[in-house]
Amino acid sequence: MAGGQERILRRRIRSVQSTKKITRAMELIAATRVVRAQERATAARPYAEEITNVILDLAEAGAEVSHPLLRRTEPVRRTAFVVITSDRGLCGAYNSSVIRAAEREVMAAQTEGSDYSLILVGKKAESYFRFRNYRIDRAFAGMTDRPTFEDARAVAEAVATPFEAEEIDRVELIYTRFLSVGSQRVVVRRFLPLQAVAGDDSEGDLRATYDFEPSPEGIIETLLPRYVEARLFAALLDAAASEHAARQRAMKSATDNAEELIVKLTREMNRARQDAITTEIMEIVGGAEALAQDRGPLDALEPPAAMPDPVVAVRSQP
């Protein structure tokens, strides 16, 4: 029995060691990808924030533009939620955190009497909401690992077109903002109509007075479509960097757990081996004692009697 247990533990240890190699490799891959994704997100963020600031400056300068992307409707009849998750798993609570935040926002909108529209980026969000019978208007996949500006443009078109057609009155953007390799935060931001973004470094600063050429209205007409694309592109890059960072942490945790499990199983295997050796020794000792009892006590055995001296017959010579 002990020998069989030892073989089972050996197989489990080999299995855990194989899993550990996989998780370690995935951790290293995620570590290399998160560096590149962080660089891309950091490079794109200033452009998105500055284009927002320029539009706000134009609005404060008195530009009166009746652009559809600036339309404000009260009460809000329908709210669109752009939810950005990943296409793959094995990244800890990254996807579930975004999905829970999106589901809370959908329930809050329904409580306020507003209908909802879901525009999902990533297979994880699509599979979750489709399984729970939510109405999904658009779904995008294959762009979360390394998003491009063309991907952001496709999502922006899916968002801006129904907003300009007055099919939706408000757009909320739900994604994970990348702060550092060890820190990411799920954010819910008003995307359309345009408003100041909380948390930007420029918020609350005194704005300079500019002279606009050709006119504030003409500049806003040109920048607003680019604002939608730039904001979505920055959000996609932030989400990609957050995904890789979350996967790196999850795989490191899995590798550490595998090491602990290997140590635990090795101790159990050594204990089973010791039990097997002890059992064998006890069987040998028991067998020796049984043989000794069958032959009787050793001290009761007497040596055989001495043989008499041989009688030599001497035949006389004639």
N, C-alpha and C positions, 0 to 999 in steps of 0.2 A: 504493500500500500504506500509506504514511504517513498519507494523508488518510483512509483507511478506519479506521485505528487511532484517529485523532483523533475521529472520529464515535462510535466504540464507547466511548471514554473519556468523551465528553460525556454519553452516555446513562447510563453508570454513575454519574457525578457527580450527575446529576439524580435518579437513583433513591436514592442515599445521602442527598441533601438532603431528599427526601421522607420517608425513614425517620427522619432526624434530627428533623424537625418533629414526627413522631408520638411519638418517645421523649421529646422535650422536653415535649410536652403531658402525657404520662403522668407524667413526673417532677413537674410542677407540681400535677397532680391528687392524686398520692400525698402530696405535701408538705402539702397542705391537709387531707387526710383523716387523716394521722398525728397531727396536732395534736388533732383532736377525739377520735380513738381513744385517745390518750394521756391526755387529760383523763378520759375515761370509765373507763379502766383504773385510773388513780390514785384516782379517787373510789370505786370498788368494792372495791379491795384492803383498806382498813382494816376494812370490815364483815366480809369473809370471814375475815380473820385474828383479829378479836376474837371472832367466834362460835366459832371453833376454841378460842381461849383460855378462853372461858367453859365450854365442854364439858370441857376438860381440868381446869379448876378444880373443876368439879362432881365429876369422877372422883376427883381428889385429896382432895376433901372427904369421901369415903367413900360416895358414892352407888353403890348396888348395883342396877344395872338390867340386866335380861336382854333388852335391845333387840336385834332381829336385826342392826342396823347395827353393833353392837359385838361381834358374834360372831367369835371367833378359832378357826380350825380348823387342826389339825396332824395329819398332813402336808397340805399344800395340794394338792388334787386338780385344781383348775381355776383358772386366773388369767384375768381379763378385762383387756384393755388398751383404754383410751379414748384414741384417737389423734386429735389436732386438727391438721388442715392447712387449706389454702385451697381454694376452688372454682376459682380461676384461676391461671394461671402468670405468667411474666414477673416473678418476684420473686426471682431469683437462686437461692441454695441453701436457701431457707426450707423448702420442702416436702421436698426430698431429705434434709435433716438430720433432720427429725422422723421421716421414714419409715425411715431407716437405724437410728435409735435404737429405734424400735418393732420392727423386724425383729430386731435384736440381743436385745431383751428376750424376744421370742417364742421365739427359738432357745435362749436361756438357760433359759426355763421348760420347754421340751421336754427339754433336757438333764437337768434336775432331775427329770424324770418327771412333770411337770405338764402337763395339757392347757391349751389356750388358747381364748379367746373374744375376737373383735375387734369393738369398737364404734367405728365410724369417723365422724368429722366432717370433711366436705370431700370434694369430688369427686376430688382428686388422690390422697388415700390410698385411696379406694375403687377407682379405676382401677388403681392399682399392685398392691394385694393381690388384686384380682379377676383381673388378668392373670396373676398367678403362682399362681393356684389355691389361695389361702388361704381358709379358712372364715370368712365374714363373717356375724355374727349380726345386727347392725343397722348401718345407714348413714344419715347425715343430710347434706343438702346445702341450699345457699341460705341459710345462717345465719352464714357466717364473715366476711362483709364488715362487717356491722353487727349483731352478735348482740343479742338481746333476752332479758329474763328468762324469757319464755315458751319460747324456744329452749332455754335452760339447763334449764328444768323438764322439757321433753320428753326431753332426754338423761339427766337425773337419774332419770327414771322407768325408762328403758331400762337403767340401771345398778343402781338400788336393787331393782327387782322381782326379777331373778334372784338377787341377793345374799340378799335376805330369804327366797327360796324355797330357799336352799342349793344352787342350781345352780352357783354360783361361790363360791370361798372367799376370793378376794383380788382387788382392783381396783387397777390401776396407771394413773395419769394421765400422758400423754406430750404435751407441748405446748411452745411457745416462750415463755419468760418475757421480758417487756419490761422492760429496765433503763433504756435511754435510746434516743434516736433513732439513735445510732451503735453501740449494743451490745444484743444480744439473746442469750439462751442457751437451748438445748434442755434441758429438765428432765424427769426421770422421778420421779414422786412416788407414794408409797403413798396411795391415796385411801380405800379401805375394806379392813379395819376402821380406825377412826380412830386416828391416832397424831400425835405432835407433828411439825410441819412444820419441817424444817431450813431455816434461813435467815430465819425470822421474827424480827423485832426483839425480840419479847417472850420468846423462848426463853432459858432460863437465868436470867431475872430472878426475884427473890423475889416470890411471889404473896401477895397479902393474904388475910386470913381474912374470909369473907363469911357473912352470915346469909341463907339462901335461903327464899323464900316462894313457893309453898306448901311445896315440898320439892325437894331436888336431883333426886330421881327424876322428879318431874312435869315439872321444867324440861327435863331431858334428853330425855324423851319428846317434848316439843314442839319442841326445838331441833334434834334430829338430822336430821329431814327437811329442815329449812331449811339446815342445814349442807351437805348434799349439793348443794342447788340453788345456794347462795351460792358454794361452792368452784368449781363448774362454770362459773358465770357469770363469776367473776373470771378463770378460765383462758381462757374464750372471748374476753373483752375483751383480755387480755394477748396472745393469739394474733392477734387482729385488728390491734392496734397494731403488733405485730412484723411482720405481713404487709405493712402499708402502709410501714413503715420499710424493709423489705427491698426492696420494689418501688421505692421512691424511690432507693435506692442503685443498684439494678440499672439503672434507666432513666438515671440520671446517668452511670453507666459506659458505657452504650450510646451516649448522646449524645456523650460525650468520644471514644469510639472512632470514631463517625461523623465528627466533626470532623477527627481524625487521618487517617482514610481519604480524606476530601475533599482535604486538603492533599497527600497522597501521589498521588492520582489527578490532581490539577491539575498537579503537577510532571511526571508522566508525559505528560499531554496537551501541556504546553508543550514538552517534549522532542520529542514526535512532530511538533508544529507546526514547530519549528525544523528537524527533519530534512526535513520536506516543503519548507520554504522553501529549505534548502540544496540539496536535490535539484533544485528548479526552477531555481535560479541556475546550478548545474552544467550543466543541460541547455541553458540559454540560452547560456552561455559556450562549451559544446561545439559548439552549432549555429553560432555566429559564427565559431569557428575553422574549422569545416568549410567554410563559405562562402568564407572567406579563402583557404583552400588550393585550392579549385576555381578561383578567379580568378587565382591566382598571387600572387607577392610584390608588394606595393604599390610598392616602389621600382623594380621592373622595368618599370613602365608608363611609356612615353615620350609626351610631348605630341605631337599631330599637327604635321606640317611647316607652315611659314608659307605662307599662300596668296599667290600672286603678285598684284602690284598689277593692278588691272583696266586693260585697254588701252582707252583712249577713242579711238574713231575719229572724226576730225573731217572732215567732208565739206566740201569747198571749195565756196564759193558761186560761182555762175556770174557 
